[in-house]
Amino acid sequence: MKLKALVITAPGSNCDLELCEAFTLAGCEVQSELLVRLSRDPSQIDRFDLIGLPGGFSYGDDIAAGRIMAALIRESIYPALAAAIQRGVPMITPCNGFQIAVQAGLLPGPAAGEPWSSVPTEPCVALAQNATARFNDIWTTMEIPTGTRCVWTRGLETTVDSAVLPCAHGEGRFVADEETIALLEANGQIAVRYGERDHFNGSMNRIAGICDSTGLVFGLMPHPERYLHWTQHPRWTRLSAAQRSGDAPGLQMFKNAVAHASAARNASGARANS
Amino acid sequence: MPTAPSPKSPVTAASVIHRVEVRPRRGHHDPRGQSVQRAIESLGLARQPKRVEHAAVYLIEGALTPSEIDRVANELLADCVTQSAEVHASNRASRPSVAPGSAIVEVHPLPGVTDPAAESVQAAIFALIGREVLVRTGDRFDLHGVDKIVARTVGERLLANHVIHAIHTEPYFPSAFPTGAPYALSIRHVPITTLSDAELEKLSREGHLFLSLDEMKAIQAEYRRLGREPREIELETLAQTWSEHCVHKTLKSTVRYRELSNDPAFEGQWSLVADAATRPNHEVSADGTVLVKNLLKSTVAASTHALMADGIDWCLSVFVDNSGVVAFDDEHAVCFKCETHNRPSAIEPYGGAATGIGGCIRDIIGTGLGAKPIAATDVFCVAYPDVAEVPQGCLDPRRVLNQVVAGVRDYGNRMGIPTLNGAVWFDDNYVGNPLVYCGCIGLMPRSCVKGVTKRGDLIVAVGGRTGRDGIHGATFSSAELTDTHADEFSHAVQIGNAITEKKLLDAILAMRDRAEGPLYSGLTDCGAGGFSSAIGEMASEVGATVELDRAPTKYQGLSPTEVWISEAQERLVLAVPAANIDELARICADHGVEWCSLGVFGSEASDITLRWHGTEVGKLSCEFLHSSIPMPIRDAVWDASWAAQQRVTRRPPRYTRELGPTAADALAVLESLLSHPNIASKAWIIRQYDHEVQGSSVLKPLVGESVGSSGGGPGDAAVIRPKKGSDKALAIGSGLATGLASDPYAMALAAIDECVRNLVCVGADPTHIAILDNFCWPSCKDPRNMGALVRACEGCYDASQAFRAPFISGKDSLNNQFVTVDGRTIQIPPTLLISGFAPVEKDTLAVSMDAKRAGSKLILVGKTSNRLGGSHLALVAGSSAAGSAGSTRIPAPDLKAGPKHAAAVARAIRAGLVRAAHDCSEGGLLVAAAEMAFSGKLGLALDLSSMAVDGDPSLLARCFAEDSSRYLLEVEERDVAALTASLGEVPHAVIGAFTATSELTLGGASTKVAALGEQWSGGFSW
């Protein structure tokens, strides 16, 4: 049976269709739902195996990227999301989703070993305006730190040609105080870094993405959901057929999460049956 | 989230204004402050601030408790990690302070000006704590080490536009917001039936109607017939509906054209008089003049209809709807519209460009039963950054370009539409009339191509509220700009709110894609003329009764006339069967979209009745409105010498080069051409656009070795995969040949040939190219400009026929000239943008322009002449110097060769023989070849001796002539024979080979490829 993926949208969302396509190509049955409809009955969230907060924009982002959506999530479905993560649901939040997740208290999440509570944690990291004060659409090289807990980036191919991801944001500069960063580094919660040459937005420690202490919740400024087909690669016309074989790395991330979720479900299913 | 509370609900007198300042915490970056400091440095003021700090200012009027305002400030407005909030209340003593030794400048939108951030905050406060408040926003900049005078100067020159902004040098902290007074109905009759001709002209001018005397007399006759005077709202409606912008009077008029045939400059140019007999609706008179009935219908549209009669069966809807629609595959159609928004952009570039792209997007949403926007394009024509003189009443070209880019960026990115094809063209004659072209492409089910308004359908307005925005926008676009236009027409400026339009789009798609089919029977967008045009068009067959008082307004006090003609953005009108209203209400509520029923379509006499709280305020006959506009005969003369003289323009010193005859000289010129802003990389623009949103891009605007911030090369056209789950692709390109404006006939041929080349180079199918025309012209009241327009239209007809590329849509803007304080008239060059799109059979068949591998050969397809007139070589070296290297004549595009070359190159690409293909255009062969080399990080050894030529061009002409119909192809050595066989009769030659070296060599001279790449990347980077 196919796993069920939920994509949470809001007035003004975009990049939700790319996220839906990613879950679909990774083998999921996808439902896209407006936050306002979920808020009427947050228990709808309980039937999903994976969750995504789309990138792009939400509510116009005139105050700051993700600000209003984050405030509304804290007010409405946060407990249902926390419960879902607690029961092992992988969650991805690219770009605007990442900006929402850090302000809603979904990332970096509870300290290692602590359970997810229904009360949102106070934001302790931020995605501030790019150092250039400019929106920038650019593909960058990326590094997956060894020993990251992130289930999404696990075992990801990082050959020269595929270790790139598309970025498109004006507010992606990762900021946190020294202790927080040290803790994230020590816990293996840094999931993605920008390559040395392409450190374009001024993020601390070149951090492009982080995960919670369980590795289930993955937030990043790049858009893996825009790297599902090789023809999305900026220099695909220069790659050999061999280099273009297999899944594009963006899609691999989603397949990783789907594999993790189905393994978890089978395990719990097995326990239930025994 | 619930929609914002209605500002019409007055906030209690007891209420307070809270002022919240949000700024970076101490020790945190202030990118906005720093970027403003950099911008101030570029102003070259005597006193520079030591440091600039930015704070966002929110003024919130409403009864909020201290804990509520604290929550708003610290949870909603400020980020607790990087920002701090400072709160003051108007009923408390404490006031925001200004640090000693510094001055501040605060910029706030004027009352009534759209303030998107304020609307978001209002809605968010309502959603979070259920309070209805009024919000205004602003920006505070603290300038350390300067005084108020400097601060104000910075505000005026850099931060604010007095048309929409107020500048304060103290913290702005009003005790209450200005609110409009309620409107008391008074129906004004405008005496017209007894006026003399002079009085009619006066009324037209002073009432900003911009109607001609003939048109005023037609209206006078109609009201004499009716035996009454027109009411103001009726006159305004006629002015809107009959405006150049709405009915394209000039292009649809009958034209009497003649040629000054014994003018030496005319020698060798194409002659319409000689060629008219074979053309539809063209009559040659005995006196040697040509009479063309309905210029547009007899040229641009005539070609399309001839092609459709001759087997082209994929045009689904042309010239009738908000955009042109063609088949994409069996299930889906694609549509394309390109608009200009020149006047508003001249006065307020940011708002003008944003509402330009916003309006074009709405044209796509409002096509048939609704299309989903999938891509956007933008082309800007501006004066050089170092223009010799910026006349009073004009904005600095650098500011114009920065602001139009920001406008397209902020609107397109928020809408989630990739802006992925464009160009920038520089000419000092655009200083008073910058051109802003915005294009949009949509995807729709083929079942949604046409909608029909039915009698009894409700008139439903959805989206943004109505305000005084852009009143007279349509008529304004017919006026000539003068140094006072900014003040006179400030009310015609519109500010966009992308989020409102995005919500509108999502709601419309939800209504369209429901299982039972679209819940409306027709829709159109509110563009120029607002409701008067939108409802007027939809009701043209059936009539309507409109209850204007029902329209939600941004503030109180609007008159029925203002509601009727307002051009407030982000509004659509739907025709909805009454049975579907409840479902429409549900969908709108979930998407946070406002809607209202404005009345009903269908009336006995098929006329339009306008009412205000039940009282009739106006009545118009659709027949008179839409079919009675007088079409006078216009005079057109082709004066070739005058046209050539008009095109003699200043050479910007920065790009000027001396010209020598040798290969080394050619390579020196190459460097200055690559850094010329028409040719240099537009990366700084491209990367501000989210050109990959929707995840459909196959070929992006920059291709080749382009990971990271630098590198790459200019793709010829963008390629996207519009449908998830299908690998069929769509190529989007354009052609602009303003260099040939001294003969608009040749210019039109060259622009269409270039558009076709761009599409063919990326692997598109040349048998399915659909194109669009956008004319931007100086005043056509001057018969010489009208003559130029006729020649451009005839060129469009001939090239469209030759390439079998139908026009599917078009637009014109025909009064682009600026009168300076001292009475000089600056006319723009006649400018014709051709946009085009065509399918690519499969995404993996797309070809990029970057050279792929050392050892492969470079093949030039097409002939090169010694004609250097209008070339970029002439731009940098001067036409006389260029003349010494060849002829000063402009190239003559060959309509027999062009289509053959396109077909042959497409065949070769389809056969897999081509590793890279690039169009030879701006700057000529050497520029295009260099671009292929540096974008592929390969060397290139050139030998131009054996290339196909027309006459005996000099080395410089071989390098830099800009003849049409030429392609550069990278072909692997083993495939050269097969390619030659496949090209057959088409002239072509091997002109070089790509190498593993770092050099580009030409006849013994050489230069570093990387250095060329840097010239191109750095030449025009802001």
Interface residues (C-beta under 8 A of the other chain):
Chain A: A10 P11 G12 S13 N14 C15 L17 E18 E21 L34 L35 V36 R37 G56 F57 Y59 G60 D61 D62 I63 A64 R67 I68 A71 L72 E75 Q103 E122 P123 C124 V125 A126 A128 Q129 N130 A131 T132 A133 R134 F135 N136 D137 I138 W139 T140 T141 V164 P166 A168 R173 V175 A176 R197 D198 F200 G202 H223 E225 R226 L228 H229 T231 Q232 P234 R235 T237 R238
Chain B: M1 H28 H29 P31 R32 Q34 S35 A56 E75 L76 L77 D79 C80 V81 T82 P116 A117 E119 S120 V121 A123 A124 A127 L128 R409 N413 R414 M415 G416 N497 A498 I499 K502 K503 D506 D590 H591 G592 V593 I686 R687 Q688 Y689 D690 H691 E692 V693 Q694 G695 S697 V698 L699 K700 L702 V703 G704 E705 S706 V707 G708 S709 G712 R721 K724 D843 T844 A846 V847 S848 D850 K852 G936
